[in-house]
Amino acid sequence: MSGEETGGEEPSGQGYKRFPRSYFEPKPVKQGDELDVEISEVSRKGDGVARVGGYVIFVPNTKQGETKRIRVSQIRPNYAVGEVVGDAEQKPPSP
């Protein structure tokens, strides 16, 4: 694209970086939240995967089918990372 099409010139040889809309949308969890989750699958790296409102949370050292209480330790635009703080008190409701 030329500078005329974008409304300005590109800065010193670098193109503009566009972020996906999900990057700026509010996430269904916050850092430090403690949640009871069910590990629905295992990632390629071996971490458990839980979902809250469709948002992915990776939980290391868990297996598929386990229900755990986790604390959200990192928030990323498309996923979060949680750490196990104990067993869940009760099974979370299915979405």
VMD Tcl script that draws the C-alpha trace (Angstrom):
set ca {
  {0.00 0.00 0.00}
  {1.24 3.46 -0.73}
  {1.20 6.36 1.69}
  {-1.69 7.89 -0.25}
  {-3.98 4.91 0.38}
  {-3.35 4.75 4.13}
  {-3.53 8.46 4.76}
  {0.12 8.74 5.78}
  {3.58 7.38 5.24}
  {4.81 4.17 6.76}
  {7.41 4.74 9.49}
  {10.99 3.99 8.31}
  {10.46 0.72 6.46}
  {8.05 -0.87 8.95}
  {4.47 -1.70 8.07}
  {1.55 -0.86 10.30}
  {0.61 -3.58 12.76}
  {-3.08 -4.21 13.17}
  {-4.38 -5.86 16.29}
  {-7.38 -8.19 16.26}
  {-10.52 -6.79 17.83}
  {-10.33 -9.42 20.63}
  {-7.07 -7.80 21.80}
  {-8.99 -4.82 23.22}
  {-12.25 -6.47 24.33}
  {-12.75 -7.11 28.06}
  {-11.82 -10.61 29.18}
  {-14.20 -12.80 31.23}
  {-11.50 -13.30 33.90}
  {-9.08 -10.99 35.68}
  {-5.60 -11.60 37.01}
  {-5.83 -12.98 40.56}
  {-9.36 -14.43 40.13}
  {-9.89 -17.82 41.75}
  {-12.21 -20.10 39.79}
  {-13.44 -23.68 39.88}
  {-12.90 -25.10 36.39}
  {-13.09 -28.42 34.61}
  {-10.13 -29.35 32.41}
  {-11.80 -30.13 29.09}
  {-8.73 -31.09 27.05}
  {-4.93 -31.15 26.99}
  {-2.86 -28.80 24.82}
  {0.00 -29.83 22.54}
  {2.44 -28.77 25.25}
  {0.70 -30.97 27.83}
  {-1.06 -28.23 29.80}
  {-4.70 -28.67 30.74}
  {-7.20 -26.43 28.94}
  {-10.23 -24.92 30.67}
  {-12.71 -22.49 29.12}
  {-14.64 -19.68 30.79}
  {-17.15 -18.05 28.48}
  {-15.21 -19.38 25.48}
  {-11.97 -17.81 26.74}
  {-9.12 -20.34 27.02}
  {-7.18 -20.79 30.26}
  {-4.09 -23.01 30.22}
  {-3.48 -24.84 33.51}
  {-0.13 -26.68 33.83}
  {0.10 -30.04 35.64}
  {-3.53 -31.04 35.12}
  {-5.25 -33.81 33.18}
  {-8.42 -33.97 31.13}
  {-11.54 -34.49 33.25}
  {-10.10 -33.03 36.47}
  {-11.99 -30.31 38.32}
  {-9.64 -27.84 40.04}
  {-9.64 -24.49 41.78}
  {-7.23 -22.21 39.94}
  {-5.85 -18.69 40.31}
  {-5.40 -16.71 37.09}
  {-1.74 -15.66 36.96}
  {-1.40 -14.18 33.45}
  {-3.81 -12.55 31.02}
  {-3.05 -12.49 27.29}
  {-5.21 -11.19 24.42}
  {-6.44 -14.67 23.39}
  {-5.80 -16.81 26.48}
  {-4.89 -16.81 30.16}
  {-2.62 -18.95 32.32}
  {-3.74 -20.27 35.69}
  {-2.12 -22.15 38.53}
  {-3.76 -24.83 40.63}
  {-4.51 -23.79 44.21}
  {-6.52 -26.90 45.16}
  {-9.38 -29.18 44.28}
  {-12.68 -27.58 43.36}
  {-15.34 -27.51 46.08}
  {-18.01 -28.65 43.66}
  {-18.34 -29.36 39.95}
  {-18.80 -26.10 37.97}
  {-22.03 -25.73 35.97}
  {-21.83 -26.65 32.30}
  {-22.14 -23.72 29.87}
}
mol new
graphics top color blue
foreach p $ca { graphics top sphere $p radius 0.5 }
foreach p [lrange $ca 0 end-1] q [lrange $ca 1 end] { graphics top cylinder $p $q radius 0.2 }
display resetview
